[in-house]
């Protein structure tokens, strides 16, 4: 078990051991929640970059982004 303390303004530090095991980065966000049994649960939310999304979306056909933008600006359905 790793322990930390609360400092001024209730700040604390995530220990290096935990950061490494969870592959935490500077821009990660910690979501805090108190469970029904009175314990704290922390979940990590990571920023998603375009590189992270690469390959997730695929087009069924060629997309002309210029024409698509014109349609959107005119309010046409795409």
N, C-alpha and C positions, 0 to 999 in steps of 0.2 A: 504494500500500500504506500502511496506517495501522499504526503500532506503538504499543504501550503497554508498561509495565514492571510487574513484580510488586512490591508494597509489603509492609509488615509483614503477617504472617499470610497471605502469598501472595495478597493481594487485588489486583485490577486494576480498571480502569475501561473500560467500553465507550464508545468515542469517540462524540461527538455525531453526527458524519458517518454512522457505521454505524447508530446508533439511529434516525436519521431515515430512512435508506434502507430499513431493515427494519421501520419503524413500531413500534419497541419501546416498551413501557410499563413502569411501575414494578413491576407484579406478574408480569411475564413470568419464566419459569424457563429457565435455560440448561442443556441436557443436553450434557455433554462426553463425547467418545469418542476413543480412540486408534485410528487405522486400522492396517491390516496393514503399511503402508509407513512407519509411525512418525510420521505427522502427526496433528494434533488436528482434530477435527470438532466443531463446536458447532451444536446445533439449538435453536430457540426453541420453547418450549411456552407457549401463551397460556392464561390463565384464560378459561373460557367462561361468559358471562353468559346470563341468560334472554333478554335482548334479542338476543344472537347466535343463539339457537335459535328465535326467533320465525319461524313459518311453515314450519319443518321438519316438524313433526308435524301431521297432520290427522286428525280423527275422521270415521269413516264415518257416524256418527249422533250425536244429542245425548247428552252424557254428564252424568249426575247425580252430581256429585262427592260429595254427602252419602251417597247410596245406595252408591256405589262404596266409600267409606271404611268403611261398616258391613259390607259383604261381606268386605273385607280383614280387618277386626278379628275377624270370626267365622271366618276361615280358609276362606271359600268361594272357589271358583274364579271368576275374572273373565273 
